[in-house]
């Protein structure tokens, strides 16, 4: 079958990462093709990000809520002096316009250097091909799971305990004991009227089942006097936190599929949004996109982050809140370096060193066991 005309950029997958790359490359004047089996599927997931991670081109209308100082509870309460944003998912999708992108609705059979082969045998070609199809969930991969309910702010108030949001609340009023794998409450405003209350397993291999998280959430909310209507909207989350290879068979991945997901937190959307414009500029200038996305410093930080994932997977249940107590006691600049600094080798290493030094001896031994 004859191949379609060559474009500058071809993006396989139109989730948040792929759509951001396609839209921003088109905005930069590049000819862009994109392929996805459901290109107009409406996104329903909740996306949050630290406000300072978001690129300046993102319109204010995309922010559904902003929390100046979210709370955390580990072995004790913390205030995180770093603004946190919850995105309006529909507004985000609309802001990433595909008006100037040639979109093909189809399934991809294979992705290779310079071309994508569709299920019907058609070949789409481009000077630069990016795989943004996400990462399949498998039983072998470390995963994040969550079960949440959406309720009105008045109903949610007892769970928040006069906080604007809980970034993480590790307290065990969710019916667990010290021998159970821990989970935390993530409680954030979705707008002025609605709040998401979500029980989250940060990482697990295997991760906690959604039914168990649903049970824990119900127990926690009942303990705090929160009565959620049986008809309340729910959110179910399950994804692999172990991203795909940065480059495979000559094709550069993007988003979670290309290693932009933080393996110890599961955050990926803000990193993809921030990387889209520099990547488009590199393509326009004839620079190597891989070198732009993955300089030596970024590859080093990715290695340290993977070590962080292994540490989290190896902690005993009682050590998880202790570990995060040490982390949230870090200066905000060091928290930012580890959570968001893709190329900040010094800041990432210093943050890890400080957490190790501040953690209880049992946590330190667990860390050493995982990184030796």
C-alpha angles and dihedrals in degrees: 000000000000117000122241119251115285118260131193093245134019120190122195109204129029104213116125094290097045094042091050091052094046094046096047094045089053090047088054091057099259122136106247135191124187133187129198134150091232106021094167097045110139113241115234104173122107113245122197131178141170104267093233090059094063119097119245093241092065108104120239089237088073092067110089094179139357125203113196097200115011119196130237131191120202115145085330137007123285134187114215109211094204121099115245124203132204112205126226096236096203092047090048091053092048092048091058095071119199093189092116095038123094102229124199119195105215145106119262119237096185142349120216141158108305097353149059120210115212127212091259091054096255114143122218114197135198141159090244124030122193126190110215100157096122128238122295116236113241134175090245097054127088108249143191117222132183141170120201143172129210117222139158120281094248092055092046095049097095091055091052094049094210093315122125090224144346111228088184129355110182098177115134100232085115093087098264131129130218091267095055122094104261128242130182139217115248108193120176137156115252091194137326092301110030135062130194114220109191134175107214137195101204096202135342142162092229100015122217113278118253091240090058091048090050090052092048093049092051090050093048095048092047090052089054095046097253115147111193119194116248088235094055114129114257135208124210120194131189125152140141115258092198103089127210124265117290091234128012127181091343095309121116116224122218131199117358089341090060103043099267092121114099101238094208096051108020094234115143113136098079092048090053093047091050093047097048099080097044089049092051090049091051091053092048092051094047094247123145108269091206093057089048094052098034115033115164091268092056091049090051093049090048089056092051091048091053088053087053090055091051090050092052091049090052100048119108114242094256091049097059096076089042091053092051091046088061091045096050090048088064118104109268090247090061093044088052092049093055097039100039113008102101092176100027101110096163095047093045094050093045091051091050091047092051093048090051092050094047098043122097116265093256091056091048091054091049090051092050092050091056100045102041 
